[in-house]
Amino acid sequence: MTQPSAEEYVESLLERDAQLEKVKEVIRAKGMPDISVAAGYGKLLTLLTKMTGAKRVLEIGALGGYSGICLARGLCEEGKLVSLELKQDYADVALDNLREAGLGEKVEYRVGEALDSLKQLENEGCKFDLFFIDADKGNYPNYLEWAIRLGNPGAVIVGDNTLLHGDIMDPGAQGNRVVKMRLFNELMTSDPRLEGVILPAYDGLAIARIR
């Protein structure tokens, strides 16, 4: 019998979540990338939202709504999730899935280039208590800067895929997405405006708090 990995062991302790499993089934049926966060990571997003008491959450990269459900579950009664998604068809699937989960009234999707949407949010005077970054990797440093600009004091920033399946540790890997992710990781852990850490779980989790 093969010994399970640490992640497999931890995931085995979690209760089956039929709602989230259905979301993954919909994503596969629609031919969308099957790259939603793992169950344990989703649970962490819910916990972080609850623990911080976040009333306004900004998600960059919606895909099919899996992480959106996890974030929305942690919101207080009057809380709101704003989710940025490049593709209209993905945003439509995500909204359908959040409605199916009974969370449709808590989310607002904005479709288009995320950097344009972020500028618009700034123009509207929007501020947020928690950010989840899981979009195009080459723009992670830009998304981080926007999160700092749009974050309330003490806001939490979470970034996914910060190890890029090991490419970050490979000195021979020098593509744009790798170089930009290395910069993102450095900023998350050393920018004086932040208190942050990189956890080597899943494909790398970055968590920071705005000072």
Secondary structure as the mmCIF struct_conf table of DSSP 4:
data_model
#
loop_
_struct_conf.conf_type_id
_struct_conf.id
_struct_conf.beg_label_comp_id
_struct_conf.beg_label_asym_id
_struct_conf.beg_label_seq_id
_struct_conf.end_label_comp_id
_struct_conf.end_label_asym_id
_struct_conf.end_label_seq_id
HELX_LH_PP_P HELX_LH_PP_P1 THR A 2 SER A 5
HELX_RH_AL_P HELX_RH_AL_P1 ALA A 6 SER A 12
TURN_TY1_P TURN_TY1_P1 LEU A 13 LEU A 13
BEND BEND1 LEU A 14 LEU A 14
HELX_LH_PP_P HELX_LH_PP_P2 GLU A 15 ARG A 16
HELX_RH_AL_P HELX_RH_AL_P2 ALA A 18 ALA A 29
TURN_TY1_P TURN_TY1_P2 LYS A 30 GLY A 31
HELX_LH_PP_P HELX_LH_PP_P3 SER A 36 ALA A 38
HELX_RH_AL_P HELX_RH_AL_P3 ALA A 39 THR A 52
TURN_TY1_P TURN_TY1_P3 GLY A 53 GLY A 53
BEND BEND2 LYS A 55 LYS A 55
STRN STRN1 ARG A 56 ILE A 60
TURN_TY1_P TURN_TY1_P4 LEU A 63 GLY A 64
BEND BEND3 GLY A 65 GLY A 65
HELX_RH_AL_P HELX_RH_AL_P4 TYR A 66 ARG A 73
TURN_TY1_P TURN_TY1_P5 GLY A 74 GLY A 74
BEND BEND4 LEU A 75 LEU A 75
TURN_TY1_P TURN_TY1_P6 GLU A 77 GLU A 78
STRN STRN2 LYS A 80 GLU A 85
BEND BEND5 LEU A 86 LEU A 86
HELX_RH_AL_P HELX_RH_AL_P5 GLN A 88 GLU A 100
TURN_TY1_P TURN_TY1_P7 ALA A 101 GLY A 102
HELX_RH_3T_P HELX_RH_3T_P1 GLY A 104 LYS A 106
STRN STRN3 VAL A 107 VAL A 111
BEND BEND6 GLY A 112 GLY A 112
HELX_RH_AL_P HELX_RH_AL_P6 ALA A 114 ASN A 123
TURN_TY1_P TURN_TY1_P8 GLU A 124 GLY A 125
STRN STRN4 PHE A 128 ILE A 133
BEND BEND7 ALA A 135 ALA A 135
HELX_RH_3T_P HELX_RH_3T_P2 LYS A 137 ASN A 139
HELX_RH_AL_P HELX_RH_AL_P7 TYR A 140 LEU A 150
STRN STRN5 GLY A 151 ASP A 160
TURN_TY1_P TURN_TY1_P9 THR A 162 LEU A 163
HELX_RH_3T_P HELX_RH_3T_P3 LEU A 164 MET A 169
TURN_TY1_P TURN_TY1_P10 PRO A 171 GLY A 172
HELX_RH_AL_P HELX_RH_AL_P8 ASN A 176 SER A 190
TURN_TY1_P TURN_TY1_P11 PRO A 192 ARG A 193
STRN STRN6 LEU A 194 LEU A 199
BEND BEND8 ALA A 201 ALA A 201
TURN_TY1_P TURN_TY1_P12 TYR A 202 ASP A 203
STRN STRN7 LEU A 205 ILE A 210
#
